[in-house]
Amino acid sequence: MSVAKREIKRITTHVLHAMKEKGEKISMLTAYDFSMARILDEAGIDILLVGDSASNVMAGHETTLPITLEQMIYHAQSVIRAVERAFVVVDLPFGSYQGNSTKALNSAIAIMKESGAHAVKLEGGAEIEESVRRILSAGVPVMGHLGLTPQSIYKFGTYSVRAKEEAEAQKLLEDAKLLEEIGCFAIVLEKIPATLGRKVSESLHIPVIGIGAGNGTDGQVLVVHDMLGITKDFNPRFLRRYLNLYDTIKGAVEHYVSDVKLGNFPNDEEQY
Ligand code: KIV
């Protein structure tokens, strides 16, 4: 008897563009390790982002700034090994592309070559145009990221909603159009008014993925540790928690500790 292999259609930039054209929403989550990436991929996620939020949720830093290119590559390699269907995007970390397009190109190439990822993501608009152009010229797909850009936290001073004022909203729209024009395949919009998120999405042909950018974008992204409730103290309005894994895991571990202390684990069936 022959066993039919599961037919898997990989997500590509073309598939993502077709989804936007058809009005089919795009699902995206972060992933940083093999085990979680495997679950998310099997669950049917369209895009996995190896986000520099690994700096916060995996390494415990206060900001995304400390994570290095080598550390991002390590996370990306782990994710890529797990994935059969999703499109995998990797963040270029702080300091690996700003102000130096040759460095940007080399960073992007290192990520693509050493991890096998499918695309990179950079934060910013006109100010990083040259870096984006150089990376695109090497045939590497680029995802933009506008609005709240956490790598610039010390410039903003806070993680509050961006582009509430007309001038900043106008600049964001122009940056989004520029990124589309020079060849980015998609853009993330973070923490901006919903009306602006919808306007940008309707103004562009490429997919726009929102995080705290309302329901009018072409897709949504969340940090997986936040939506599963593994993190506890981060509670922005845009976050929907689908589980409370912090308490579930804590309860299970308390149970295990108690079983070990009481000599209830292992039992007769759990030993040789
Ligand atoms: O690093 C990250 O998790 C991100 C998302 C917030 C989009 O960039």
Residues whose N, C-alpha, C, O or C-beta is under 5 A from the ligand:
A	BS01	KIV	T30 G51 D52 S53 V188 V221 V223
